[in-house]
């Protein structure tokens, strides 16, 4: 990210807000679409901010098309819509002399639509809490722990960071229905990323893997397990003098083959998504972010479109 003092723009005011809005709102988007935690397309996830800052985000995300909520389900021809309202909180802390961030995200989702299961169409309409998520992000290099006063003169070069996201199975789940909002299993996603700024341009990339525990109560007592899902993403970001920034985003993910009752399914994922993100400050405390992405290539038919809007408030 670009967290520098620009002409007429203070790094502690306009420059800071949209950068960390992106990092937190990425979790808002992932929680709004439960399976998106493995398919993140988030720019500026590895950035710096003053120690002690707090961030509160509320957002809305809409998806249509494929299996945005749980790509492990053994269904085909999905035509599903989700609309989610999400609340998230994050705090910047110090770990080992570098900045780090703790965050929690809680989504409420409405889902409706149809899919085919073994030649028969199933339908579902439901509202409720989806799986929350909790993440610790740690900058390992290039993002020193700074006070708000020190941060105004800091300039980014290369940042290297890592994170771990945990999603517990606390979402609404009915074992008598095939399609649910919750997933009835834990997921763990470690990630390693880097961000390099040159002038007003920032190039960012990350690699990750998501691990899943077993769902031992899939639709009337069946057992489902899933192989790890591997992902890589990249972003090209331009920061305007006003504090507004725009990014072009891409992500690739593969793996995630499932087994139901010991029988291996032919559902290996090899998918691409493209998207774009626009973030802009309103004042010293509030920022807005607009984001969209779409599946451009998929092997398993779980391509979906995503539109989102988020509002952030920050304070010290």
ABEGO torsion letter per residue (X at the ends): XBBBBBBGBBAABAAAAAAAAAAAAAAAAAAABAAAAAABABBGABBBBBBGBBBBBBBBBBBBEBBAABAABBBBGBBBBBBBBBBBBBBBBBBGGBBBBBBBBBBBBBBBEBBBBGGBBBBBBBBEBBBBBBBBBBBABGBBBBBAAAAAABBBBBBBBBBBBBBBBABBBBAABABBABAGBBBBBBBBBBBBBBEABBBBBBBBBBBBBBBABBGGGBBBBBBBBBBBBBBBBBBBAAGBBBBBBBBBBBEGBBBBGGBBBBABBBBBBBBBBBBBBABAABBBBBBBBBBABBAAGABBBBBBBBBBBBBX
